[in-house]
Amino acid sequence: MYHTRVTLCGASAYEQKYYLNEDFNSLPSQIQDELKIMCVLFTEDVGGVLTLVFDEDGTLLLEVSADEGDLLYDEIGSELKIRQIQRQKSDLLEALELYYRTFFMGETKK
């Protein structure tokens, strides 16, 4: 179904907005809420824009960007926060990858 990168969700400290790709509205509300909290807290803490994206292989990537002249963006804090999320939310991130690979890429477990 998908052969390119697909955005799951994201949050922006600049616009103070959260976005969930409507293709993922079927995720349980608890998961949607957890994603929203995770993304918004990240951008509140370090600034910039956090985007969760599935690559072509179904791997979930946490991508961070910031405006070039943003003096409030904490680049080191951003990297540390990404590692913390990957550690503390590993079960959630792995489950999302399995969900994506199963329902969007049509993979079956072998």
N, C-alpha and C positions, 0 to 999 in steps of 0.2 A: 504494500500500500504506500509506504513512504520510502524514498530512496535518498533523501537529503536530510539535512539537519532540521529538527523540529523543536520549537520552543515549548517548554512545559509551562513555565511561569517566570515572573521577574518582578523586581521592585526597583524604584528609582528614588534616591534621596532628593534629586533635583525637582521632580514633579510631585513628590510625595504621593505616589500612586503604586498600586499593585496590579499585576495583570496575570490572569490564568487563561491559557489557551482554551477556548470553548470546546475543542476536541476532547478535553479531559474533564468535562463536566460530570462524566459518569464515575469519576473517582469518589469514594466515600467522603462525606462532608468532613469527617475528622481528619482525613488526609489532606483535603483542601485547606482546612483551617491550619494544620501544622505547617504546610508549605507557606501559607501567607504569613504566619507568625515568624517563621525562620527567615524569610526574605526581607520582611519589613524590619525586623530587629537587626539584621545584618547591615542594611543601609542606614539605619539610625545610628548604629555603632561606629561604622567606618566611613560611611558616605558612599558616593558613586552609584553604580547601577549593578545589581546582581541579576543574572539570567541563568536559569536552569534549562539546558538544551540537551536533547538526545542527538548523538552523532549518527552517522550512517550505519554503524554496527549496533546501535541501541544502547550505547554507553551514555550514562547521564553525566554531563559536564556542568560544573559550576563556574560560570564565566563572570568576571568583574571588569568593569570599565569605569573610567572617570573622565570628566572634562579636563582638557589640557591645563587650564589655569586654575584648577580647583585646589586651593591651598589647604582646605579642610579635609580633603581625602587622605586617609591613612593607609598608604600602600603596604607597609609592613604589617599593620594590624589586620588588613584585608587578607593577606596570605595566612596569617595565624588563625584568623576566624574561619577561613575555608577549611583548613586542616582540622580544626575543632569540630566543625559541622560534619565533615567526612568521618571523623572518629565517632562522635556521639550519635549521629543519625545514620550510621552505616546500614542498619536493618531497613530503615525507610527507603534509603537510596537504592539498595539492592532490590527491594520489593517493587519500586517504581520501574527499575530497568526490566524486571521480569514481566511486569504488567505491560510495558510498552512493547517488548519483544513478542509477547503472546498475542495481544489484541491489535497491535498496529502493524507489526512486521509479519505476523502469522507463523511465528516459530512454534514448534512443539518440542517438548522435552524428550530427549532421546535416552 
